[in-house]
């Protein structure tokens, strides 16, 4: 489809019309971290895809040393394109109280994409395999996983928003990875998440690569007046701005 058709039109449960602008890609990766291609190659691919805006959100942590070079590469690319380019980074929540694995220097960042890829427990963050084992052994219940995940996400957004505009990456995507249906998220938990997003001005990414959040959660977040943005989460330039899941959602 051409750029003039790059929106998904629908209506939420309140009956108001909305458009999800698919000329925006709010989360892409480069060769600086999880991606494979340079900033320039990614920008060229976005231009070919008919995009107007691109947010670079490579994964960072306490040991990251390349943020200055990364930001400089994005700024140089701005001189060669009409696309709006934003310097952001994906930062992981690593404690139940929302503490994030911050890089040493936040000065380069124009936005922070908050991710919860592991369940933050007292013993430390646990990956999907460990959480599935704990569920199978009865050491955790589905309801406990949902509450811990939402609470850590909410507090992570509150912490991150003190330093930079925030986005939420792959919202509640960990549930599917540990074998849980998102129906385990109660209305109260969803209300807490939506409230935190509104209060912090967080943009919630609808991830093409991770198929997250689910259509059910997309509808509920939209109804709660949360701002949603398309995010390819692309590792390769060829994936930037190409939408299948988002068009279905």
C-alpha positions as CSV (number, residue, x, y, z in Angstrom):
1,X,0.0,0.0,0.0
2,X,1.1,3.6,-0.6
3,X,1.8,6.0,2.2
4,X,-1.6,7.6,1.6
5,X,-3.3,4.4,2.8
6,X,-0.9,3.7,5.6
7,X,-3.4,4.0,8.5
8,X,-5.7,1.6,10.2
9,X,-9.1,3.1,10.9
10,X,-11.5,1.8,13.5
11,X,-13.7,2.6,16.4
12,X,-13.2,1.9,20.1
13,X,-16.0,0.9,22.5
14,X,-16.8,4.5,23.2
15,X,-17.7,5.0,19.5
16,X,-15.0,7.6,18.7
17,X,-13.0,7.2,15.5
18,X,-9.2,6.8,15.6
19,X,-6.4,6.2,13.2
20,X,-3.1,4.4,13.9
21,X,-0.6,6.1,11.7
22,X,1.4,3.4,10.0
23,X,3.8,5.9,8.5
24,X,5.4,6.0,11.9
25,X,7.8,3.3,13.3
26,X,8.4,3.9,17.0
27,X,11.0,1.1,17.7
28,X,13.8,-0.1,15.4
29,X,17.2,-1.6,16.1
30,X,20.6,-1.2,14.5
31,X,24.0,-2.9,14.5
32,X,24.9,-1.0,17.6
33,X,23.0,-3.6,19.6
34,X,20.4,-6.2,18.7
35,X,20.1,-5.2,15.0
36,X,22.1,-6.1,12.0
37,X,22.3,-2.9,9.9
38,X,23.7,0.6,10.2
39,X,21.6,3.7,11.0
40,X,21.9,4.9,7.4
41,X,20.7,1.6,6.0
42,X,17.7,1.6,8.3
43,X,16.8,5.2,7.4
44,X,17.0,4.3,3.7
45,X,14.7,1.3,4.2
46,X,12.3,3.5,6.1
47,X,12.2,6.0,3.3
48,X,11.5,3.3,0.8
49,X,8.7,2.0,3.0
50,X,7.0,5.5,2.9
51,X,7.6,6.3,6.5
52,X,7.6,9.8,7.9
53,X,9.0,9.2,11.4
54,X,11.5,6.7,12.9
55,X,12.5,6.0,16.5
56,X,15.8,4.3,17.1
57,X,15.5,2.2,20.3
58,X,18.5,-0.1,20.6
59,X,18.9,-2.1,23.8
60,X,21.2,-0.5,26.5
61,X,22.4,-1.3,30.0
62,X,24.9,-0.4,32.6
63,X,27.8,-1.6,30.4
64,X,26.8,0.2,27.3
65,X,29.6,2.4,26.0
66,X,28.4,3.4,22.5
67,X,25.6,5.8,23.2
68,X,27.4,8.9,22.1
69,X,28.4,7.3,18.8
70,X,24.9,6.0,18.4
71,X,23.3,9.4,18.9
72,X,25.9,11.0,16.6
73,X,25.0,8.5,13.8
74,X,21.3,9.3,14.1
75,X,22.0,13.1,14.1
76,X,24.2,12.7,11.0
77,X,21.4,10.8,9.3
78,X,19.0,13.7,10.0
79,X,21.0,15.9,7.6
80,X,20.3,13.4,4.7
81,X,16.6,12.7,5.1
82,X,13.3,14.4,5.5
83,X,12.2,11.7,8.0
84,X,11.8,12.7,11.6
85,X,14.5,10.7,13.5
86,X,14.5,10.2,17.3
87,X,17.3,9.0,19.5
88,X,15.9,6.6,22.1
89,X,16.9,3.4,23.8
90,X,15.3,0.3,25.2
91,X,15.9,-0.1,28.9
92,X,14.9,-3.2,30.9
93,X,13.1,-3.2,34.3
94,X,15.2,-5.4,36.6
95,X,13.6,-5.0,40.0
96,X,10.0,-5.4,41.2
97,X,10.0,-1.7,42.3
98,X,10.5,-0.6,38.7
99,X,14.3,0.0,38.9
100,X,15.8,0.0,35.4
101,X,19.1,-1.2,34.0
102,X,20.2,2.4,33.2
103,X,23.2,3.2,31.0
104,X,25.8,5.5,32.6
105,X,24.8,8.5,30.5
106,X,21.2,9.4,29.7
107,X,22.1,12.8,28.2
108,X,22.0,11.4,24.6
109,X,18.4,10.1,24.9
110,X,15.3,11.8,23.6
111,X,13.1,9.0,24.8
112,X,13.2,5.8,26.8
113,X,11.4,2.6,25.7
114,X,10.7,0.6,28.9
115,X,10.8,-3.2,28.5
116,X,9.9,-6.0,31.0
117,X,11.4,-9.1,29.3
118,X,12.1,-11.0,32.5
119,X,9.9,-11.3,35.6
120,X,11.6,-9.2,38.4
121,X,11.5,-11.4,41.5
122,X,13.3,-11.0,44.8
123,X,15.9,-13.5,43.6
124,X,16.5,-11.4,40.5
125,X,14.9,-11.2,37.0
126,X,13.7,-14.5,35.8
127,X,13.4,-15.4,32.1
128,X,10.4,-17.1,30.4
129,X,11.9,-20.7,30.9
130,X,12.4,-20.1,34.6
131,X,9.0,-18.6,35.1
132,X,7.3,-21.5,33.3
133,X,9.1,-23.9,35.6
134,X,8.0,-22.0,38.7
135,X,4.4,-22.0,37.4
136,X,4.6,-25.8,36.8
137,X,6.0,-26.4,40.3
138,X,3.3,-24.3,41.9
139,X,5.9,-21.8,43.1
140,X,4.0,-19.0,41.3
141,X,0.4,-18.7,40.2
142,X,-0.8,-17.1,37.0
143,X,-2.4,-14.3,39.0
144,X,0.9,-13.6,40.9
145,X,2.8,-13.4,37.6
146,X,0.3,-10.9,36.2
147,X,0.4,-8.7,39.3
148,X,4.2,-8.7,39.5
149,X,4.5,-7.9,35.8
150,X,2.0,-5.1,35.8
151,X,3.3,-3.6,39.1
152,X,6.9,-3.6,37.8
153,X,5.8,-2.1,34.5
154,X,3.8,0.7,36.2
155,X,6.7,1.6,38.5
156,X,9.2,1.3,35.7
157,X,7.2,3.9,33.7
158,X,7.0,6.2,36.6
159,X,10.8,6.0,37.2
160,X,11.7,6.4,33.5
161,X,9.4,9.3,32.9
162,X,11.5,11.4,35.4
163,X,14.3,11.4,32.9
164,X,12.8,11.4,29.4
165,X,9.6,10.9,27.5
166,X,8.6,7.2,27.8
167,X,7.4,4.4,25.5
168,X,6.3,1.0,26.6
169,X,7.8,-1.9,24.6
170,X,6.0,-5.2,24.0
171,X,3.4,-4.5,26.7
172,X,2.8,-7.6,28.8
173,X,4.3,-9.7,26.1
174,X,6.0,-11.8,28.8
175,X,2.7,-13.4,29.6
176,X,2.5,-15.2,26.2
177,X,6.2,-16.2,26.6
178,X,5.5,-18.0,29.8
179,X,2.3,-19.7,28.4
180,X,-0.3,-17.4,30.0
181,X,-3.4,-15.9,28.3
182,X,-3.7,-12.2,28.8
183,X,-7.1,-12.8,30.3
184,X,-5.2,-13.3,33.6
185,X,-4.8,-9.4,33.6
186,X,-7.8,-8.3,35.7
187,X,-9.7,-5.1,35.0
188,X,-8.0,-3.5,38.0
189,X,-4.5,-4.4,36.8
190,X,-5.3,-3.1,33.3
191,X,-6.7,0.1,34.8
192,X,-3.5,0.6,36.8
193,X,-1.4,0.1,33.7
194,X,-3.6,2.5,31.6
195,X,-3.6,5.1,34.3
196,X,0.2,5.0,34.6
197,X,0.5,5.4,30.8
198,X,-1.8,8.4,30.8
199,X,-0.2,10.1,33.8
200,X,3.3,9.7,32.4
201,X,2.4,10.5,28.8
202,X,3.7,7.1,27.8
203,X,3.3,5.9,24.2
204,X,2.3,2.2,24.1
205,X,4.0,0.4,21.3
206,X,2.0,-2.2,19.3
207,X,4.8,-4.5,18.3
208,X,4.8,-6.2,14.9
209,X,7.7,-8.5,15.7
210,X,6.3,-9.6,19.0
211,X,2.6,-9.5,18.2
212,X,2.1,-7.6,21.4
213,X,-0.2,-6.4,22.9
214,X,-3.0,-8.8,21.8
215,X,-6.0,-7.5,19.9
216,X,-8.0,-7.7,23.2
217,X,-5.5,-5.6,25.1
218,X,-5.2,-3.1,22.2
219,X,-9.0,-2.6,22.3
220,X,-9.0,-2.2,26.1
221,X,-6.0,0.2,26.1
222,X,-7.6,2.3,23.3
223,X,-10.9,2.4,25.3
224,X,-8.9,3.6,28.3
225,X,-7.6,6.5,26.1
226,X,-4.0,5.3,26.0
227,X,-1.9,6.5,23.0
228,X,-0.8,3.6,20.8
229,X,2.0,3.8,18.2
230,X,3.2,1.3,15.6
231,X,6.5,-0.4,16.3
232,X,8.2,-2.9,14.0
233,X,10.9,-3.8,16.6
234,X,12.9,-4.6,13.5
235,X,16.3,-6.2,13.7
236,X,16.8,-6.0,10.0
237,X,16.3,-2.9,7.8
238,X,14.0,-4.9,5.5
239,X,11.5,-5.3,8.3
240,X,11.2,-1.5,9.0
241,X,7.7,-0.1,8.4
242,X,6.2,-3.4,7.1
243,X,2.9,-4.3,8.8
244,X,0.9,-7.5,8.9
245,X,-0.1,-8.0,12.6
246,X,-0.8,-4.3,13.0
247,X,-3.2,-4.2,10.0
248,X,-5.1,-7.2,11.4
249,X,-5.2,-5.6,14.9
